[in-house]
Amino acid sequence: MSTYQWRKSSYSGDAGNCVNVAIAWRKSSYSADAGNCVNVAAHGNGIALRESDDPDVILSTTRASLRAFIRGAKDGAFDRIQEGGA
């Protein structure tokens, strides 16, 4: 399921003749029906991520970096961080 959010271009300034861009957010299939969902969207040449509880905070990354992060998480690369190790 996609939801669209319109954002004003940062180049538009305060004038009334603004450029708006629609971002199609998709909820992660791992989020189930809970209110605390991860949303993703294709954004330019990269990926935008946000938490549904705080939708104004948006992280941007490249597809390759997100792919590497997900692979690392699946392989347990970050398990020691959670355990307090380095």
C-alpha positions, -999 to +999 in steps of 0.1 A: +000+000+000+014+034-010+006+068+004+017+100-012+031+130+006+037+163-011+068+182-003+078+217-013+111+220-031+139+236-010+146+258-040+111+274-040+118+297-011+089+315+005+073+326-028+038+313-038+050+298-070+065+266-055+075+233-070+059+204-051+072+168-054+052+137-045+069+109-026+052+075-026+058+060+008+054+022+012+050+005+046+074-024+053+058-058+051+075-066+084+056-038+102+023-057+103-006-036+114+011-018+143+014+019+145+052+019+146+060+012+110+090+017+088+082+035+055+104+035+024+102+055-008+123+058-040+136+093-040+157+105-069+186+081-073+183+069-037+160+057-010+142+077+017+133+061+051+111+073+079+094+060+111+056+063+110+056+076+146+078+106+135+072+111+098+089+145+095+123+129+102+135+114+069+168+096+063+182+094+028+206+068+015+217+051-017+203+017-028+237+001-025+242+014+011+208+002+022+214-032+006+247-035+024+232-025+057+204-051+053+228-078+044+250-069+074+220-070+097+209-104+084+245-117+088+247-105+124+272-078+118+255-055+143+247-081+170+277-071+192+266-035+191+233-044+208+252-066+234+273-036+243+305-048+226+325-031+199 
